[in-house]
């Protein structure tokens, strides 16, 4: 394969695996190179400013973890969202071109069909059927979490640091003797 280079990649188009979706539902197609900040800005604007009731996040291959991350951020920021997750395989076609073709022959291309994992996650403000496979109810909200979450996204305050976890520093002792400056540095015991 060292003489080949990838010239094209295409995914097979598959319908969303959720029945009864509105025609104008927003599908966030997450790619490996997508920026989470850009995805979240658009998705949050759709749900909050445009008043959408449902949104779908989908990704395949290396984008699966990024897709899940986006969903978890959305659930934490909005709260009260019902979720249905569907996992499946998607076929990806890669076309590879030979860099050193035979002198008399045409350029040789190689087509590779790969089955890669794919995930589709539906988030909905409206209740969904709890009996369908992959359903997750909204997480219950606690009053203690609501008040603490105003502190830059932390759900609960951090505990005070314990002294044994702090790095050992130089200790300074003050001497009562009249000679010298009165301070000496002492290395901590190891």
C-alpha positions in Angstrom: 0.0 0.0 0.0 3.0 2.3 0.2 2.6 3.1 -3.6 -1.0 4.1 -3.1 -2.6 7.3 -1.8 -6.2 7.9 -0.8 -7.9 10.2 -3.3 -11.5 10.0 -2.3 -13.7 8.9 0.7 -17.5 8.7 0.6 -20.1 7.4 3.1 -23.2 5.6 2.1 -26.3 7.7 2.8 -28.6 6.0 5.3 -31.9 7.3 6.6 -32.1 8.3 10.2 -33.2 5.3 12.3 -35.9 7.2 14.2 -39.5 6.9 13.0 -41.9 9.8 13.0 -39.3 12.6 13.0 -40.5 16.0 11.7 -39.2 16.8 8.2 -37.4 19.9 9.5 -35.5 18.1 12.3 -31.9 19.4 12.5 -29.2 16.7 12.0 -25.8 17.5 13.3 -23.4 15.4 11.2 -20.2 15.2 13.3 -17.0 14.6 11.4 -13.6 13.7 12.7 -12.3 17.2 12.0 -15.4 19.0 13.3 -14.8 21.6 16.1 -17.0 20.9 19.1 -17.4 24.6 19.8 -18.8 25.3 16.3 -21.1 22.3 16.5 -22.4 23.3 20.0 -22.9 27.0 19.1 -25.1 26.0 16.1 -27.0 23.2 18.0 -27.7 25.4 21.1 -28.9 28.2 18.8 -31.3 25.8 17.1 -32.7 24.5 20.4 -32.8 27.8 22.4 -33.2 30.6 19.9 -35.3 28.8 17.2 -37.3 26.8 19.7 -36.6 23.3 18.1 -38.1 20.4 20.1 -35.7 17.7 18.7 -32.2 17.5 17.3 -30.2 14.5 16.0 -26.4 14.1 16.3 -24.8 11.5 14.1 -21.2 10.4 13.5 -19.2 7.4 12.3 -15.8 6.0 12.7 -13.4 8.2 14.6 -16.2 10.8 15.1 -18.3 8.6 17.4 -16.6 9.8 20.6 -16.9 13.5 19.5 -20.6 12.9 18.7 -21.2 11.5 22.2 -19.3 14.4 23.7 -21.6 16.9 21.9 -24.7 15.1 23.2 -23.4 15.1 26.8 -22.6 18.8 26.6 -26.1 19.6 25.2 -27.8 17.5 27.9 -25.9 19.2 30.7 -26.5 22.7 29.3 -30.2 22.3 28.5 -31.3 19.7 31.0 -34.6 17.7 30.8 -33.8 16.1 27.4 -35.0 12.6 26.5 -32.5 10.6 24.5 -32.6 7.6 22.2 -29.3 6.1 20.9 -29.0 3.9 17.9 -25.7 2.1 17.0 -25.2 0.6 13.6 -22.6 0.0 10.9 -22.1 2.2 7.9 -20.2 1.4 4.7 -17.4 3.8 3.8 -15.8 3.6 0.3 -12.2 4.7 -0.1 -10.6 5.1 -3.5 -6.8 4.7 -3.6 -4.7 5.6 -6.6 -1.5 3.8 -7.6 1.5 6.3 -7.5 3.7 4.0 -9.6 1.6 2.6 -12.4 3.0 0.2 -15.0 4.7 2.2 -17.8 2.4 0.7 -20.5 -0.8 0.4 -18.4 -3.4 2.7 -17.1 -3.4 4.2 -13.6 -4.6 1.5 -11.2 -7.2 2.4 -8.6 -8.2 0.3 -5.6 -11.6 0.7 -4.0 -11.9 -0.4 -0.4 -15.3 -1.0 1.3 -15.0 -0.5 5.1 -17.7 -1.2 7.6 -17.3 1.4 10.4 -19.3 1.9 13.6 -21.9 4.7 13.4 -24.0 6.3 16.1 -27.2 8.4 15.9 -28.6 10.1 19.0 -31.9 11.8 19.2 -32.4 14.4 21.8 -36.0 15.6 22.5 -37.7 18.1 24.8 -40.9 16.1 24.4 -41.2 12.7 26.0 -40.3 9.7 23.9 -41.4 6.1 24.1 -39.5 4.6 27.1 -39.9 1.1 25.7 -37.8 1.6 22.6 -34.2 0.2 22.6 -31.6 2.9 23.5 -34.0 5.1 25.5 -32.6 7.2 28.3 -34.8 9.4 30.5 -33.8 12.9 31.4 -31.5 13.1 34.4 -33.3 14.3 37.5 -32.3 17.9 38.5 -31.3 18.5 42.1 -31.6 21.9 43.8 -28.1 21.6 45.3 -26.7 21.0 41.8 -28.6 24.0 40.4 -27.1 26.5 42.9 -23.6 25.1 42.7 -23.6 24.9 38.9 -23.5 28.6 38.6 -19.8 28.4 39.6 -18.4 28.0 36.1 -20.1 24.7 35.3 -19.0 22.8 38.4 -21.8 20.6 39.9 -20.5 20.8 43.4 -17.7 22.8 45.1 -14.3 21.4 45.1 -13.1 20.1 48.5 -10.3 22.1 50.2 -6.8 20.9 49.3 -5.3 18.5 51.7 -1.9 19.4 53.0 -0.2 16.1 52.2 -1.1 16.6 48.5 0.6 20.0 48.3 4.2 20.0 47.0 6.9 20.3 49.7 8.4 23.7 49.6 11.4 25.3 51.3 10.7 26.1 54.9 12.0 29.3 56.3 12.9 29.5 60.0 13.5 32.8 61.8 16.4 32.8 64.2 16.4 35.0 67.3 20.2 35.4 67.3 21.5 38.9 66.8 24.0 37.9 64.0 23.1 37.6 60.3 19.8 38.5 58.7 17.8 36.2 61.0 16.4 33.9 58.3 17.8 30.6 57.0 16.4 28.2 54.4 16.0 24.6 55.2 15.4 21.8 52.8 12.4 19.5 53.7 13.1 15.9 54.7 12.6 13.3 52.0 
